[in-house]
Amino acid sequence: MRRRLAASLVFVLAALALTSVPAAAYSGGQTGYDISWPQCGAAYPSGSFDIAIVGVTGGRAFTHNGCLASEVGWAAAHPGYGLYLNLNAPVGSTASRGSTGPAGTCRRGDKLCVSYNYGWNAAQDAWSYAVSSGASSAQWWLDVETTNSWTSNLSANARVVQGALDFLAGQQVAGAAVKAGVYSTTSQWGVIVGSAYRPQSPVWYATAGSATAASGYCSSSYAFTGGAVSLVQFGAAAFDGDLAC
């Protein structure tokens, strides 16, 4: 996810225990920002706005944003508070995290089994880290981008995403079911999982350029998951801005 750092430094102290909140209910025209590990030790967006989304992971699955508690202290004061996690295929040092899980103990070479377990376990890891950091929102997003590692097996990649969606669908916050959507673009989605995979999840459309251009992406033409476009990201000075559709 593209992010820029602000020049000045601020220090935001998170509360020791943050109030659990239901899924954010976005209203068309609302705006705000998203931040994550690149903003550690730097300024957070200030002023009056509604949307505030924080990355739980450190850019990849099974990594952690070391400033999560502080950033959630900033975000939780806004009605559009939500969380997101990064996803990728089961490759590299964390590949073994897909060997067991809700799909069972995978046979050697069973990429679909490994991928589903990996996505589920990655979401569970992010959820557990969020809880341990006092972060609690029933609105979550999955960051699915080509900048992370994916295989040429689109079906296996889709199983990673589905595993994460299924884990989050089984969670509750303050009695409210968690809502999970996908952050990506039409082209990246097609490259990673293929255009035929449509889980009907809400869409957070990645980087649409300017704030003026952002509203044009609220169209169903950009609903690559089959679900409605809920948010559109755009460049906003020192930070990434977000517009509710």
N, C-alpha and C positions, 0 to 999 in steps of 0.2 A: 504494500500500500504506500503510495507516494506521500511523503511528509516533509515539511521544511521546519527548521529550527528557528525560533525567534532569537534575537540578539541579547536581550536583557534576561537576567535571572530572577526568578521568584522562588519562594519556598512555601509550599502548600502542605499543611499538616492535616492528615486524614484523621477522622474520628476513630477511636478504638473499636467501636462497634457501629456499623452502618445499618440503617433501616432497610429491610427487604422491601422491594417495590415490585409491583406487577409489570407486565410488559408495557413498554412505552406506547402511548396512543398518539401517533403523529397526526397533526392537522395540516392540510394542504397549505403551503406557503410558509410554514415554520422553517427556521434556519438554525444552524449551529455548527459544531465542529467535531472532529474526531482526532484523538491523540493516542500515542502508545510509547513504546520504549525509546524512540528517538528524542522524545521530549524530556527524558530524565535530566534533571538539573537545569532545565531551561524554563522559559515562561510558558504558562498555560493561557489559552484564550480568556479574555476578560470582557466585561460588558454584559448587556442583556441579550439573552438568546435562549432557545428552548431545547435544542438537540445537543446532547453531549455523549459521545461514544468512546469507549476506552478499549484498547487492545490488551487482552490478558496474556497472550503469548509474546515471545521475543522475536517474532518474524518467521518462525517455523513451528511445526507440531512438536510437542514435548519440550518446548523452551518456555521461559517465564519472563514477563516484564517485571523487572526489579522495582519499578516505581508504581506498581499497580495500586497499592493502598493510597498513596498520595494523589494519584490521578483520579481515582474514584472519589476521593474527598472533594475534588473539584467538580466531578461530573454529577454526583448524586443530588446536588442542589437543583438540578434542572429536570423538568418533567420528561424530557426525551432521553433520559439516561439509559444507556445500553452497553453491552459488552461484545467483543468479537474475538475470534481465535483464528490463527493461521492453520491451513491444512496443506499437506503435500502427500506424495505417494510413499509407501513403506520402503524407502531406500536409505542407504547410509547407516550410520551408527544406531539409529532407532528402528531399523527394519524389523528386528526381533519383537518389537512391541505389538506386532500383528499376529504372532504365532498362535496365541490363544485369546479367547474372548467369547462374546455371545454366539459367534458362529461355530464355536467348538475349537478343538485343537486341530489345526490345519495340517493336512497331508502335504508332503513335500511337493512343491510345484503348483499348489492350489492357490493361484493368485487372487481369485475372487474371495476366497475365505480369508486370506491374510489381509487383503485390502479392507474388507468390511470390519474385521476386528481392529485394524489399525485406526480407522476413522473413529470408531466407537471409543477406543481407548484414549485416543488423542483428545476427544471432547471431554471424556471423563477426567483426564489429567488436568485440562484447563479449568474445568468446573471445580475440581478439588482445590486447585491453587487459588482460584477466585474466592472460594469460601474461606480458605485459610487467611486470605488477605482482607477479609471483611467486605468483599465485593459481592453484591447480590442483586441481580436484575433478572427479570423474566423475559427480557428482550436480548437475544443473542444473534450474532451474525457469523457466518463462515467465510473467511477470506480465501477465495479460490483464484489464484493468479498464476500466470505462466512464469513469473519470476521465481517461483518455488519449484522444487523437483517433482516432475510427473513422468510417468512412463508412456510408451506409445500404445499401451493397452487401454483404450478409452473405457471399456466396460469395467476394468479393475479400478481405474481412477474414479469412476462413478460410484463404485462400492465404498470407496473411502468417504466420499461426501455423504452417501446414504447412511453409513454407519454413524457418522457424527450427528446427522439430523435425527436419527432414531434415538441416540442417547439423550439428546437435549429434549426430544418430544416426551420422554419419560420423566422429566424433572418438573418440580413445582417450586414456586417461590411465594411465600405468604398465601398459600392456598390457590395461587393462580398457575395454570399450566404455562410452561416456557414456550415462547414463540421463537422459532429459528428461521432466519433467512440467509440469503447468499449475496456476498459482495463479489462482483466480477463484472465483466463486459460480455456482450454477445460473442465477440470474436474469441476471447480467451476461454469462455465456456465451451465453445465448439471445439477448440484445439484440445482442451483437457478431457472433457467427458463426452463430447459429441452433442449435436443439437437434438438428438432423439431422446436424451435423458431429461425429463421434465418433472421434477418432484413437486411442482406446484407450490414452491416456497416463495415468500416475499422476496423481492429483488432490491438490493442496494446497488445502484449502478455506479461503477467506479469512474472517477475522474472525467467529468464531462467538459472540462475547460473552464469557461467563465461562468459566473453566477447567472448572467443573462441567458447563456445557452442551456443551463441545467434544466429548466422547465420543459424543454423540448424532449428530454429523455423520459419524461413521465408517461409517454405513450406506451400502449400495449405492444408496439413494435419492438420495444427493448425488453420485454418480459421474457427473458431467455429461459427461465425455469418453468414457465407456464403460470406462475403466480404474478400478482400485480406488482408494478414498480412502486415501492414505498418511499425510497430515498434516492437522491442523486447527489453524488459528491462533485465538488468543483473547487478550483483553486481560489483561495481567499487570503490574499496577502501572505502572512508568515505561516499560515496553517491551511489544512484542508477544510473547506466548508462543506456543509450538507444542507440540502433542500428537501423538505417533505412534499410529496406529491398529493 
